[in-house]
């Protein structure tokens, strides 16, 4: 039987650990976008929500510039960005994505007009269809990073937690 929390998600939410969680750091150290392996902080500065599965085998990190800071994301978009997703668990990645969306909503976080965003580096993801788990969770391809290597995926915040129709 799957272990779920009181909001019906597979994620274990520990706001006090956040971007310095040892369990999250260990998983982040094995992610392709990790800049400094072993550094205690594994999420960018700003507003974050870090989720770790009960089994400790998957981590998700939502990020956005803190709305009160006046700072903007480098891509000019205003929404929540998944800056880290590492799944070494038996859970389907698309299910974890949907749960991470639900957690964001259920924890009372508002979202900017750009909705939910992520980049997938097509050169570094194993498999023939990088980002397929996002597609299964209802996300759409909307562009590329400035360097042309990372596919930009998007989903409206109003559809958080809803799978592909």
N, C-alpha and C positions, 0 to 999 in steps of 0.2 A: 504494500500500500504506500502511495506517495505521501510524504509529509508536507502539509501545507499549514500556513499560519492563519490567524483569525481573520485576515482579509482575503483568504482563498488563494494565496500565492505560494509558490515554491521557494520564494526568496526569504531570507532571514534578514531583517532590516535592523541595523544597529547604528543609529545616527551618531552615537558617541564615538564610535570607531571611525566612521567616515573615510576620508581620503588617506588615513594613516593606519588602517586596519592591517595587522600582520597577515591575516589570511588573504585579504584582498591584494596586498603587495606581492605575496608569493605567486598568485595567479597572474597578476599584472606583469611580473618579471618574465613570464613566458609568452606574453603577447607581442606580436610583431611591431607594434608602435611604441613600445617601452623605450624611452630615451636614456634613462640611467638606471640600469638593473641594480637592485639593492637599495635604492633611495627610499627613505621611509614614506615620502608623499608620492602617491602614484596617480593623483588626479590634478588637473590644472587648478590654479587659484580661481576663486569665484564660488558660486552657489553649486553645491553638489548633492547628489543622493547616491550612495553606494549600497548595492545589494549583493548579498552572498547567499548561495543556496545552503540549505540545511546541511548537506553533505560536505560543504566546503570545496566543491569541485567546479563551481562557476561563479564568476563575478561580473557585475554590470555596473557601469558608472555613468549616471546622468550628469551633465554639466551645462552651465550657462553663466555668462557674466552676471554678477549680482545686479539686479535691476536698479538698486540705489546708487551704484558706483558710477553710472553714466558711461561705462565702458561698453564697447560693442565687440562682437565676435569678428575675427579677421575676415570672414566671408560676408559680413554685413547683414547676416540673417539674425532674427530675434526669435529664438525658441530653445527648447531643450535638446541638447546634442548628446548622443551616446558616444562618449569618448573612449570607452573601454567595454568590450564584451569578450570574455574568454570562457568557453564552455568545455570542460573536460569531464562532465557528468554524463549520465545515461539519459538525461532529459533532452527532448528535442529542442533545438535552439529556437525554433519559431514559437514554441510554447513559453520558453523563458522570456522571449522578447515581449510577447503579449502580457505576461505577468509583470514585467518591468514597467510597461505602459500603465497597467492597472495600479501598480504601487505608486507611481507618480501622481495619478489622479486621486487615489484614496488617501494619500498623505497630505492632500490639500494644496498641492503646488499649482500655481497658475502657470500659463504658458504664453509666450509672445506670439505674435501673429504668424510667425514662420512655422509653427507646429513642432513636430519631433523630427530630428535630423540625425544622420550619421554618414560617415565616409567609410568605404570599404576599399582597401588597396588591392586592386585586381592582380598585381604582380606578386603579392605575398600570401594570398589566401589559397590554400590547397583546394583542389576540386575544379570542375569545369564550368561552374556557374557561380562565381563569387557574389555573395549577397542574396543567394536563393532563400535563405532562412528569413530574411527581411521581406522578400517578396511574398512568401507564404504567410507572413504576419500582416500583410496588407499594405506594405510600404511600396512606394513608386520610385523609379529612377528619375532624377530631375536634372542631372548635370554632372560636372566633373570638378575636381579641385583645380587650382591655378596651374599646378604642374602636370595635369592631365593623367595622373596615375590612380587617383582615388575617385571612385564613383560616389556621387552624392545621392543618398536615399532620403525620402521624406514621407511623412504621414501626418495628416491633420490631427490636431489634439482632440478634436471632437470625435474621432474614431478610435481613440486609445482603448486598447483591450479587445478590439474587434478584429477577428481574422479576415483573411481574404474572402470576399463574397463568392 
